[in-house]
Amino acid sequence: MANPRAADWRPRAVQYVWVSAGAAKGSSERLAMLDGWRAVSIVAVLAGHLVPLNIFIAGANETAGLFGMAVFFTLSGFLITRFLVERPDPQAFIIRRAFRILPLAWVGVMAAFAIDGGDASLAKLVANLLFYANLPPIQLFDAGAHLWSLNVEVQFYGAVALAVALFGRRALYALPVASLAVTAVRIASGTHFSIVTWFRIDEILAGALIALIWSGWFGARTKALLGTTNTWLAALFAVAACYYADTPLAYFRPYAVALMVASTLAGAPVLLEKLLTSRTATYVAATSYALYVFHALLAATWLGSGDDVEKYLKRPLLFGATFLLAHLSTYYFEKRFIDWGKRLTQR
């Protein structure tokens, strides 16, 4: 949820863009920090993709990318599950998610199609537009390879909405079980990380588990345990699980990152709380979806071309263009669809 203390400086129409409707008012201060984590996730992804971190620490770029995506998926699983806990209405859920995700996602797909030369087969274009291009055989565009994560997201939306439609809110109890099952499949197959849904979705499902615990579905005592977790130790564990991505420690990545985020909901260190609820973090969080879509698309153009020297000399231009497009998209394009989705699902 957007930081209430910063609510006076952002256009009202795009406040709370990333948070499930109906979040409990009493927990708004804690949930406000989720915006901060969203900012952390996109900054980590941008750094991993666009900044030469490996010259300082070997493997730092890969670590930043994995960490950023794991945080992003954790937040998604948490917020989506929380929405369905409080409003188990699959139709409203799907409408809101569609109006939130699809317009910009399809712009990104068509831009990637154009950047790649527009010579892809119809089947490949359809796979990207319908969000199954990350499944074997992989059919992602080169310029839009980063959109694999949206494929995982949309597939999760469809599956969880169908489950709730068929079995009601109690179907959400299956999400933690599904998370452990996916992790077991990863262990059995030796898959440390992947873009294929059934090898990666445990990061979203771990966030769903935290949402159920936070909502009291496993009892007050279990929820209280979140408050006993040392955030800095949890963060160290999460980073280690991302850094040692080719070791068995990677199997703990979904749960380590989810525990880190959950520990700040229960009570973050003062310095970290100030950072996560700052105006800068709130703004970056609000534009994070567009930042994610545009950064790699622009990197596939002239802005990201050339040898290492030329490429990194252009980085300020690339970052500037990315943030400009993200701002315009968030406040003048995406919010129109978000508002329509909300109006269509008013009680």
Residue, then its C-alpha position, 0 to 999 in steps of 0.5 A: m500500500a502506498n505510504p500514507r505520509a506521502a499520499d499528498w504528492r502523488p496523483r490520487a488516481v494511482q495511489y495504491v496501484w499495487v495493493s489489493a483492494g480492501a486491505a485492513k486499515g489497521s495494518s496500513e502502516r505495515l503494508a506501506m512497507l511493501d511499496g518499499w520492497r517493490a522499489v527494492s525489487i525493481v532497483a535490484v533488477l535494473a542494477g542486475h541488468l544494466v550496471p556492471l556489478n560483476i567488476f566489483i563482486a563476481g556474480a553480483n549481476e546475477t545475484a541482483g537479478l535473482f534477488g529482485m525477481a524473488v522479491f517481486f514474486t513474493l510481493s505478488g503472491f502476498l498481495i494477490t492472496r490477500f485480495l482473495v482472502e478479503r474478497p474471494d470474487p474471482q470475476a472482480f479479481i480477474i477484471r482488475r488484474a487484466f486491466r492492470i497488467l494487460p495494456l502495458a504488457w501487450v505494448g511491451v510484446m508488440a514493441a519487442f516484436a517490432i525491435d526484433g524485426g517483426d518477422a516472427s511467426l504468428a504462433k510465436l506472437v500469439a504465445n507472447l500475447l497470451f502469456y505462455a511463451n515461457l513454457p517449452p518450447i520457449q518462444l520469447f522475443d529477444a528484446g522481450a525476453h524479460l517478459w517471461s515473468l509476466n507469463v508466470e504471473v498471468q498463469f498464476y492469476g488464472a490458476v488461483a482464480l479458477a481454484v477459488a471459483l471452483f472451491g471457494r476461499r478455502a482453495l487458498y489453503a492449497l497454495p502452500v502445499a503447491s509451493l512445497a510441491v514445486t520446490a520438491v520438483r526443483i530438487a528432484s530435477g536439480t533445477h536451481f533457477s528457471i523461467v519455466t513456470w513449474f520450476r519458478i512459481d514457488e517464489i510466488l506461492a511462498g508469498a501466498l503462504i506469508a499472506l495466509i499466515w499474516s491473515g491469521w489462517f494458521g493461528a495467532r501464534t504462527k503469525a506472532l512468530l514473524g515478529t521474532t525473525n531478525t530482519w537482517l539475518a533473514a536478508l543475509f540468508a535471502v542474499a546468500a540463497c541468490y548468490y549461491a544460485d548453483t548450489p542446493l541453497a538456491y532451493f531455499r530462495p523462495y522461503a528466505v526472501a518471503l521470510m525477509v519481507a514478512s519480518t518487516l511486516a511484523g516489525a522492521p528495523v527503524l532505519l529500514e522502515k524509513l527507507l522502505t516508506s520514503r517518498t523516493a521508494t513510494y515513487v519508484a514502487a508506483t512506476s516499477y511495473a513500467l520501469y520493468v517493461f521498458h528498461a530491457l526494451l530500450a536496452a535492445t535499441w541503440l541506447g544499449s548497443g556498442d562495446d562495453v565502453e560505448k554501451y556504458l557511456k550511454r547508460p545515463l541516457l538509457f536510465g533517463a529514457t526508462f524513467l521518463l517513459a515509466h512516469l508517462s506510462t504510469y500516470y497517463f496510460e496505465k492509470r486509465f485502465i486501472d480506474w476502469g477496472k475498479r469501476l467495473t468491479q465496484r460492489 
